[in-house]
Amino acid sequence: MINKLNSKRHTNHQLKSSPEYSQASFTFVLSLAITVILLLNSFHYADGTVRSWVFLAFAAYAVFTIIQLIIAILIRRDLLQAGDIRRSTRLLGYVQLLSILSGNLFTTVFGCNLVKKRKPPEYTIAVYMLLTQLCVMAISALNLFKPYVSNTFLPAMFGLLIITVFHFASLLLVAKYVDGHYAHPKLVWIALPLALSAVSGNLFALVLGINLLAKIRRNGNPALTRWGDVWVKLTGNSTAMLGLFFVVFLFCLSVCSLLTFEYSFAIDNNYSAILLPPSLEYPLGTDNFGRDLFSRIVYGARISLIVGFASTLVPVVIGGILGAISGYYGRHTDNIIMRMLDVLYAIPGILLAVAIIAAFGANTVNLIIALSVGAIPTYARTMRANVLLVSTYEYVDAARAFGSSNLSIIFKHIVPNSLAPMIVKSTLTIGSAVIATSSLSYLGLGVEPHIPEWGNILKIGSTYLETHSYLAIYPGLAIILLVLSFNFLGDGLRDALDPKLD
Amino acid sequence: MKKNNLLLLMLTLVIVLAGCSVTTKEDAQQQNQQDPAAETPADNTAVDIELLGMSANESDLNIIRDQLSKNGFNVKLNLQPDYGSYKAQQDAGNFDIALSSWTTVTGNPDYAVRSLFKTGGDYSIMSDEEVDRLIDEAATQTPEEAVETYRQLEQRLVTDKAYIAPLYISLKSQAFNKEVLDPSSVRLSKSRSLPWEEVDFNDTSKRATEPLILSQANSELTSLDPIKGNDGSINIINTNMNVRLINLTDDDKITSEGSLSYNHAIGEGNYDYYFILRDDINFARINNKQAEDSGERVGADDVIFSMNRAKDKDSVPDHRTYTLHEHINTVEAVTDLSELENTKVSGSSESIKDALEKGLSTKISALVSDKNQANSSEGKYQVIKLTTTEPFPQVLNYLAHQSAGIVSKQQVEKINTYDINNFDINKDIPYGDQRSVTEGDGYNNTLYASGPYILSYKNDYEAVFYKNPGYMSGTEHEPRIEQINVRFIKDAESTLSALRSGEIHLYYGVPETRYDVVQSDSKLELTTIESNAVSYLLFNTKNRDVANSDDLRKAVLYSINQDEILAYYSNNKIKAYSTVSPIVKTGNELVADPAKVQEFLNAYKASK
């Protein structure tokens, strides 16, 4: 009995200790879900015919999902028998790499993870960097089916192509020359261009560049910096990386859409193309004014991200400063600031936002202000609690003994060490800011109705739920995915930043 | 590295191949503009223009914004959530163009222009002598002659001066549950409201047990005194609560059918109008929230009282309809039978008496002054004579409007005891105030209804009406259904859902874009008819560039493409040229012309 229990525990432990195994199952489930969705959509239920394109996509996904299942079973067998994944199983990862052609990102990422036994964070970041670039290229290339493309489309696509090729080369180099604590010094020559290539919005490139430079400087030194440590943990967390990937992807797409997308498709009415179902020319169909839903959603991402980030950054800065001052000085300062913030806290955030918009009019700046004001107290409270804790530490006393000024103590010693919870909190609240933006637009209180904003798009879609449901489904999906991504990322960051989990 | 190079080569190849066939925006624009001389305008800067509207009309505003932007305007939207704030913005002059709409509820062309465009009209913000002259000229002409005058008016109003830019005529639509309601009993008329008394269930045994459930967007009822309101919140209700001297048919012809008069006749010279009154309508009142017959008959004294207060601006505070009745000169009861015998009908040798007797089973033997003495079976009748300030046959259309509804002289005088000069809305509760019928402490229903139904009480959820027991009993106009509930549902989508779920029986005013949903539902029936409602853009006449520059206004006018609007509404709108378009077919049509827009815009810029 005890032996049996022991062996079961042993099995569990063996399986859990391998990140590849949990990733394999996770990827299988996601891939299976999409496969099922594709299957369900590949039939016209009304007349019983098969949609050949969707069915083809289903078939492709099904193949890779089955391979994924086989890999997962093989890994389990390897782990239980040998305690390690065999080389032959790892080679199957190359097969999964091919799934990029079918657009199945999950299995592709898994393939990249599987083929390399020891993965420095730089390798994972490089993989995601390349994927982001490929996805942006693919999405932008859909514009080729439009009647015309923007004037900057061709040069921009060519630029993107060069960057993609460079990223691909970087991935190969990183895979070959970067190790746990060592990076080839000559990689400095790709680190700088990588950081520069982040102008396309691909923040993974920036992170990779910085990480490479940092690693080269500390070559051979096994001590981990905080920054490096966070990335080691974050890259090991698939859900967090998926979240980060989607956020960076949207950001990159928003930046690239400046050049590769034509704004007039998103905003000009086209009465000859009203309420068309999805086609190659209009990948997500058109709305009741004949505007291309696909272009609108892409442009909407820009507003959602800007408002989401800005309306989180403003209260983080204001609330952070107020919280830090009130936590450090205590007594009357603390009382006055916190009681005033309590008053603000007593007003429901969304109500305050509605009131501000109603009073000052609906535009993006007012929207950011409206969403920011209500969030200040919560950030101030978080910051104050951290500062109260940190200011009791010895190094603060030491700084004081050296005669540092209060301000320099607060902003040099205390605030940097109290930031972690603020970062986690802000990542988690960006999601709610995105939802609040969309809700206000949905109510007609956000940006002007013709501006492509996800809430606006959803509002139009909501009246066509029955007849043209795609008008509501796609913007709804976009909102869900972005919010979910921020939440996944926030969770991952919390784990990565929490010293207790070490 | 070899693989890498190969990939690079392949991708480059793909892009280059694609690049050969890709059309950029510049290419597309060059293809569209074959005539290079026509372009290159002197000044390419966009002209700022502020467009005011309500969020309920968001789609129209978006179409106009789009059309103006494409024609070189920089449109600033001033979007207001409701009519109140929209009107406030309009009164404050915070607009260049305002999206407006007008419904000619009386069905005559004069009403469609008089108060909107004549100097000093109650909705007019403009003043143009030529326009004034043409409006007055058309009012006195026969319908055939008036067509040419209205054509000239449109020429001046729209083509020459562009005081308005017309958009479209709407359809009037109504959807109802045909499993519950008898389709032949549900009327849809061009101008008049739905006559509730005719609506019937398929299963007539339900008349006494089940209420008919209608819906309405606005739960704030302006006033139940017919002369104190003329808007969507009360038009249908007041039409069914107060009987009138005359009615309109479904296609806007004058008829005595279903009205207080058996017959009517126009005297020679078009100054005098005669009505012979029915004797089978009593006022209903509410006792203990139930309707009962007050025992008081609707008669000549009530008609005289109602007409006089309708035309008198100072008869009540907040009189909102006196301009409709400004042509009424005197109203009196005729007691001398010889007057009817000696007066001829306009354009005929027939006497008024003969005209009024048509179709009556008992001829007129005597005219009585006491309304309780009137008895049609004995030949004792009451006759009303109404004179106008000038020959004006269209006055009959105004008498068919809900504001000409007959109220009880006795009851209104009993309630309206306040001093009109010191009227205080917080203290005085006038006749028909919605506070007196709203459930709660202030409830004190003092209504006397001469029409087929009477309002018992209302709350935020619904208003409940009961049949008037003394209304034309035993005739075909006797109300069929005992109780009518009007649900207040603000949102069009929710109303449609309520109709589909069977919560309400009839939905008046289905949005054009939702017709397909109604039509695809087997238990619903949709009826539509061209209405007298016209949407147009109104230009500001003060302190703005559009007020002074004809060129700028015309540039806006020719930017409007009605074909695109029709396409958006899947052809469920009709082209318009002015507010008289639904009533008089003048043959004018607005054709969008981007070349003219550029011409006028350049002229405007040059003049600055």
Boltz contact constraints between the chains, C-beta under 6 A:
constraints:
  - contact:
      token1: [A, 144]
      token2: [B, 18]
      max_distance: 6.0
  - contact:
      token1: [A, 148]
      token2: [B, 23]
      max_distance: 6.0
  - contact:
      token1: [A, 148]
      token2: [B, 24]
      max_distance: 6.0
  - contact:
      token1: [A, 148]
      token2: [B, 25]
      max_distance: 6.0
  - contact:
      token1: [A, 148]
      token2: [B, 28]
      max_distance: 6.0
  - contact:
      token1: [A, 149]
      token2: [B, 22]
      max_distance: 6.0
  - contact:
      token1: [A, 149]
      token2: [B, 24]
      max_distance: 6.0
  - contact:
      token1: [A, 150]
      token2: [B, 25]
      max_distance: 6.0
  - contact:
      token1: [A, 151]
      token2: [B, 24]
      max_distance: 6.0
  - contact:
      token1: [A, 151]
      token2: [B, 25]
      max_distance: 6.0
  - contact:
      token1: [A, 151]
      token2: [B, 26]
      max_distance: 6.0
  - contact:
      token1: [A, 154]
      token2: [B, 19]
      max_distance: 6.0
  - contact:
      token1: [A, 161]
      token2: [B, 11]
      max_distance: 6.0
  - contact:
      token1: [A, 165]
      token2: [B, 8]
      max_distance: 6.0
  - contact:
      token1: [A, 269]
      token2: [B, 66]
      max_distance: 6.0
  - contact:
      token1: [A, 271]
      token2: [B, 564]
      max_distance: 6.0
  - contact:
      token1: [A, 271]
      token2: [B, 567]
      max_distance: 6.0
  - contact:
      token1: [A, 444]
      token2: [B, 55]
      max_distance: 6.0
  - contact:
      token1: [A, 448]
      token2: [B, 77]
      max_distance: 6.0
  - contact:
      token1: [A, 449]
      token2: [B, 58]
      max_distance: 6.0
  - contact:
      token1: [A, 450]
      token2: [B, 62]
      max_distance: 6.0
